[in-house]
Structure formats: structure tokens, C-alpha cells
Amino acid sequence: MKKFYLILRSIILWLASIIHFFPVCTFLVILGIFVDPRKNDRPQRWFFRNILRVAGVGFEVRYAPGFDPTRTSIFICNHIDIFDAFIIYSAIPQFVRGLELESHFNVPAYGWMMKRFGNVPVPKNNSPSGFKTMLRRATAALDDGVSLIAFAEGTRTRDGRVGSFKKGAFILAQHAGYPIVPMSIVGAYEFSHKGSWLLKPSKIVVHLHDTIETKALNKHDVDALMERVHQIVSQPIDEALGMRAKSEAIHRLRGQYRGTRRLKVLMAEKEREREL
């Protein structure tokens, strides 16, 4: 019965989200033709937040005391699934854009939209020249006041936990001298994740941690910086997953206890029947 409810609920929420997404997104794209996206950031932010409402998920943002919302920064975040963009844009209180494969900018209409809205093209190849091109373009965006979001894992999580990080975003931060903001998305994996189309009841909590300065760092500090950020991003996610595992274990034990108790009652009843 519960599985049937989740399937029916997910179908309804997906349909509602799609119906909401396409007309509003079309309007924002048309608006972006005539108005600089920086000047209509508020309706874009409302749209992304509303997608989460329509999808039926709770949402909360927790700001650390040392988070500076006025600083152009590189946000390092864990990666779950397609809803990440809506979560991130709803949580970060400033103009922020992502890194997009350069080949996507050649797609008719979509490529123009990505360029117009300020995403940064990244070469697909991992050659030294391609990486230098990425550094140059990303630094130019940061210099222009555009904060960037980076999924340092490079892929979506398969079990809810934060995977190992790649160095690219940290080399960029050290090279450009812009601060890093670790960002943890908690509860999104329980809501929706890779390998499942179900949208389960959940509450997403986004932690925007203390801003980390990088200006005084050199290239030898990159590994330590990466490890430090990984620990910060992982901590609230590991704590939440640990609490969930503990809750599930308690639930199983209660079920076993009820089953054992019921078995004892049945055995006592049979014993009385034999006595009679």
C-alpha cells in the first residue's frame, strides 16, 4: 500500500512540476532576451524555489556565522541529482552560475541561453591547455562579480554520501584568489536520487558554511584545502545519514520485538488449548 501511495504521489508531483516548469521557464527565457539576467534575478530565484514547493519537498537554509553573502565566491557542493540546480539557486543569496561543457554552447537555442544567462563554458578534454582555458574563463567570470558553483565530486552520489573530490575547483580558488564556501545539501537524496524516479516525502536542509579565504595559499596548500572542505561538506550529511540508519535500526528492533511478543502470545494460547 505504501509503495502504491509513493508511485501515485510521484506521478502527480512530476506532472505538476513539468506543467509549472515549461511555461514559466519559457517566460524567463523570453524575458532574458530583453533584460540582463542579473537584473531579473529575483523572478528566476522565485521560479527555482517554487519548483521545490510544487515537487512537495520541505526546504530550509542554515547560514553559518562566518558566511559572507556579499563576497563573490566559489561554492563547493555535494551532487545528488537533477534537482540540485533548483536547490542551489534557492539557497545561495547572490548571483551565481555554474560551469557548463563547452559543447553544450553549440546546441541551437540552448547554447545561446546558457551564454546569455552567464554559465561558464568548460572544454571537455582534460588536457593542460583545456584546463588553462577553464581557469581563464572562470577567473574572468569571478572578476565580473559572478559567483560559481562546483560539484567537486564530478558525479552524482550513489549512496547519499559525499564522494572523493577532484582538484579542479580548488586549483581555481587558489589561482584566482577567491574564497570558497562549503555547501552541504542534506535530505535531497531521501527526496530524489539517481536510479529512482520516485519523489519521496522529505525536508531538504542546505548548510552554507563559513567562508574560507584562499588568497594566502599557494599550490602546495591545495590538497589540504580540498580535504578541509570535504570534511566540512560531509559532516552534516554523515550525521543525518547516521541518524536515519539509527532510526531504521530501532524500527527493525521494534518490529522484531512485536513479532517475538506476538509469537509468545500465540504459544501461550496453544498451551492453554492443550490444557483444556
C-alpha positions in Angstrom: 0.0 0.0 0.0 2.8 2.4 0.9 4.6 1.6 -2.4 1.4 2.3 -4.4 1.0 5.6 -2.5 4.6 6.7 -3.3 4.1 5.8 -7.0 0.8 7.7 -7.3 2.2 10.7 -5.3 5.3 10.8 -7.5 3.3 10.7 -10.7 1.2 13.6 -9.6 4.1 15.7 -8.4 6.1 15.1 -11.6 3.2 16.2 -13.7 2.6 19.3 -11.6 6.3 20.2 -11.8 6.5 19.7 -15.5 3.3 21.8 -16.1 4.8 24.5 -13.9 8.3 24.3 -15.4 7.8 24.8 -19.1 5.6 27.9 -19.3 7.5 29.7 -16.5 10.9 28.7 -17.9 9.8 29.9 -21.4 8.7 33.2 -20.0 12.1 33.7 -18.2 14.0 32.8 -21.4 12.0 35.4 -23.4 12.5 37.9 -20.6 16.2 37.1 -20.7 16.3 38.2 -24.4 15.3 41.7 -23.5 16.6 42.1 -19.9 20.0 41.3 -18.5 19.6 38.2 -16.4 21.4 39.9 -13.5 18.5 42.4 -13.4 15.8 39.8 -13.3 17.5 37.5 -10.9 14.5 37.7 -8.4 11.9 36.1 -10.7 14.5 33.4 -11.6 15.0 32.7 -7.9 11.3 32.6 -7.2 10.8 30.1 -10.1 13.5 27.8 -8.8 12.2 27.9 -5.2 8.6 27.3 -6.5 9.7 24.1 -8.3 10.6 22.7 -5.0 7.3 23.7 -3.5 5.4 22.1 -6.4 7.5 18.9 -6.0 6.3 18.6 -2.5 9.5 18.9 -0.5 10.3 21.0 2.6 13.1 23.4 2.4 15.4 25.3 4.8 18.7 27.2 4.6 21.1 27.5 7.5 23.8 30.1 7.3 27.0 29.8 9.4 28.0 32.9 11.3 31.2 33.2 9.2 29.3 33.0 5.8 29.7 36.3 3.9 26.8 36.7 1.4 28.4 39.8 -0.1 31.6 38.1 -1.3 32.0 36.7 -4.8 32.9 33.1 -4.0 33.3 29.6 -5.3 30.6 27.3 -3.7 31.6 23.7 -3.3 28.6 21.4 -3.0 27.7 17.7 -2.9 25.9 16.4 -6.0 22.7 14.4 -5.9 20.5 14.7 -9.0 18.7 17.0 -11.4 17.0 18.9 -8.5 20.4 20.2 -7.4 20.1 23.3 -9.6 16.8 24.3 -8.1 18.1 23.7 -4.5 21.3 25.6 -5.0 19.7 28.6 -6.7 17.1 28.8 -4.0 19.7 28.7 -1.2 22.6 31.0 -2.4 21.6 34.6 -1.7 23.6 36.1 -4.6 24.1 35.9 -8.4 25.6 32.5 -9.0 26.3 30.4 -12.1 27.7 27.0 -13.0 30.3 25.5 -15.2 28.9 24.0 -18.4 30.6 21.8 -21.1 31.7 23.9 -24.0 30.0 21.6 -26.5 26.6 22.4 -24.9 27.0 26.0 -26.1 26.9 24.8 -29.7 23.3 23.4 -29.2 20.8 25.7 -31.0 18.8 27.9 -28.7 20.1 26.1 -25.5 23.7 27.2 -26.1 22.6 30.8 -26.6 20.5 30.6 -23.4 23.5 29.2 -21.4 25.7 32.0 -22.7 23.1 34.7 -22.1 22.4 33.6 -18.5 26.1 33.6 -17.7 27.2 30.0 -17.4 30.9 29.4 -18.0 32.0 27.1 -20.9 34.4 24.4 -20.0 36.4 22.3 -22.6 35.6 18.6 -22.5 39.2 17.4 -22.8 41.3 17.2 -19.7 44.5 18.4 -21.4 46.7 21.1 -19.7 45.5 23.6 -22.4 41.9 22.8 -21.8 42.4 23.2 -18.0 44.1 26.6 -18.5 41.2 27.7 -20.7 38.8 26.8 -17.9 40.9 28.7 -15.4 40.9 31.8 -17.6 37.2 31.8 -18.3 36.2 31.0 -14.7 38.5 33.7 -13.3 37.0 36.2 -15.8 33.5 35.4 -14.5 34.6 35.8 -10.9 36.3 39.1 -11.7 33.0 40.2 -13.2 31.2 39.5 -9.9 29.7 36.1 -10.8 30.0 33.5 -8.0 30.4 30.0 -9.3 29.1 26.6 -8.1 31.2 23.5 -8.5 30.4 19.8 -7.9 33.8 18.7 -6.8 32.9 15.0 -6.8 32.4 15.2 -10.6 29.5 12.8 -10.5 26.2 12.2 -8.6 26.2 10.2 -5.4 25.0 6.6 -5.4 24.5 6.1 -1.7 23.8 9.6 -0.3 27.4 10.1 1.0 29.9 12.6 -0.3 32.4 11.0 -2.7 36.1 12.0 -3.1 36.8 15.4 -4.5 38.7 16.4 -7.7 41.2 19.2 -7.5 40.0 21.5 -10.3 37.8 23.8 -8.3 40.4 24.2 -5.5 43.2 24.9 -8.0 40.9 27.6 -9.5 40.3 29.1 -6.0 44.0 29.2 -5.2 44.8 30.5 -8.7 42.2 33.3 -8.7 42.4 34.1 -5.0 38.6 34.0 -4.5 37.1 32.5 -1.3 35.5 29.1 -1.1 32.1 28.5 0.6 31.5 24.8 1.5 27.8 23.9 1.0 26.0 20.8 2.2 22.7 19.6 0.9 21.0 17.3 3.4 17.8 15.4 2.8 17.9 15.7 -1.0 19.0 12.1 -1.5 16.0 10.9 0.5 13.7 13.0 -1.7 15.1 12.0 -5.1 18.2 10.4 -6.4 19.9 8.7 -9.3 18.4 5.3 -10.1 14.9 6.1 -8.9 12.1 8.4 -10.3 10.1 8.4 -7.0 9.7 11.7 -5.2 9.6 10.7 -1.5 8.4 12.9 1.4 11.4 14.7 2.8 12.8 18.0 4.0 15.9 19.5 2.4 18.3 21.4 4.6 21.1 23.4 3.0 24.1 24.4 5.1 26.1 27.4 3.9 29.3 27.1 5.9 31.9 29.7 6.9 33.7 31.4 4.0 37.2 30.2 3.6 39.9 32.6 2.4 42.4 31.4 -0.3 44.5 34.5 -1.1 47.4 33.5 1.2 47.5 29.9 -0.2 50.0 28.5 -2.7 49.8 25.4 -4.9 51.2 23.2 -2.2 48.2 24.0 0.0 45.6 22.8 -2.5 45.4 19.2 -1.1 44.9 20.3 2.5 42.3 22.8 1.3 40.4 20.1 -0.6 40.5 17.8 2.4 39.3 20.5 4.8 36.3 21.4 2.5 35.4 17.7 2.0 35.2 17.2 5.8 33.1 20.3 6.2 30.7 19.4 3.4 30.4 15.8 4.6 29.8 16.3 8.3 26.1 17.3 8.3 25.3 14.7 5.6 27.1 11.9 7.5 25.3 12.9 10.7 21.9 12.9 9.0 22.6 9.5 7.4 23.7 8.1 10.7 20.6 9.3 12.4 18.5 7.7 9.7 20.3 4.4 10.0 19.8 4.5 13.8 16.1 5.2 13.3 15.8 2.4 10.8 17.6 0.0 13.2 15.3 1.0 16.1 12.3 0.4 13.8 13.5 -3.0 12.9 14.2 -3.9 16.5 10.7 -2.8 17.5 9.3 -4.9 14.6 11.3 -7.9 15.9 10.1 -7.3 19.4 6.5 -7.1 18.4 6.9 -10.3 16.3 8.5 -12.1 19.3 5.9 -10.8 21.7 3.1 -12.0 19.3 4.8 -15.4 19.0 4.9 -15.8 22.8 1.2 -14.9 23.0 0.3 -17.5 20.3 2.4 -20.1 22.1 0.7 -19.3 25.4 -2.7 -19.6 23.7 -1.9 -23.0 22.2 -0.6 -24.2 25.6 -3.9 -23.2 27.2 -5.8 -25.0 24.4 -3.8 -28.2 25.1 -4.5 -28.0 28.8 -8.2 -27.7 28.1 
